[in-house]
Amino acid sequence: MLSDADRRFFQDHGWLIVRSAVPATRVAQLEAALDTLIPEASYPAWGGRVVEVAGVSHGSPELAGYGRDPEIARCAAHVLGTRRVQLLQDTVFVKPVAAPARVEWHQDYSYLAYLDVPAVVTVRLALTRCSLESGCMRVIDGSHTWGLQGGNLAFRRDLVEDTLAALPLELRDRARDAEIPLELEPGDLSLHHCLTFHASDENRSARPRKTLAVRIMDAGCRLVPSRLPSAELAPHFPTDASGHLDGPAFPILWSDTSAP
């Protein structure tokens, strides 16, 4: 699905769009499965916030099939430049109509810093149109090269915090000139690195904005237990003898069988 030019673009910019990656029939099936699991009538219960459900695939075989699709995983492996990747988390993000649901500027790795290295890519599938009007994701081009800003926030915050405002003035100036909206049509994919700054505004369109996100990590990543805020969280992150995440919650999604 991806070329070497795509990989170079991702490595230079920290993001990538893949147009018409998923057929319309499958997009419709996935949206129907999502609507069965999380009906639109339930959105008001979220109090105007983004409807965000981690591990959404546990409630739907259809969504589980997508979240573990080896072709999607192969795309993640390709841009990460690794031969083996595994599932970290699958999540649904819905922005209801006329709700103040927005996401502030942040890096995903701030909330994933229990991993020893920032080698995670998020693959987002648009189930509905993601436009500026509907609150599409915006990225700071090239910001994945800035390193982690703002420290380890893993399991330490209930809401995403704006870490862009706390950047050194030089980086804030660069950010103003590097903001890019990632507008998607249904079936398009976007990929972004876990150090890429991104944010999104509220949905001002006439229908909910729905996306499926799969966070996929280099299988070489290891858990750093001391970075978890509490030892009580450790059982949720089983590891093998080498410290790699293990168990049914973190399956290997794709492996290059031609590797020695």
Buried (B, 14 or more C-beta within 10 A) or exposed (E): EBEEEBBEBBBEBBBBBBEEBBEEEBBEBBBEBBBEBBEBEEBEEBEEBBBBBEEBBEBBEBBBBBBBBEEBBBBBBBBBEBBBBBBBBBBBBBBBBEBEBBBBBBBBBBBBBBBBEBBBBBBBBBBBBBBEBBBBBBBBBBBBEBEBBBEBBBBBEEEBBEBBEEBEEEBEEBBEEBBBBBBBBBBBBBBBBBBBBBBBBBBEBEEBBBBBBBBBBBBBBBBBEEBBEEEEEEEEBBBEEEEBBBEEBBEBBBBEEEEE
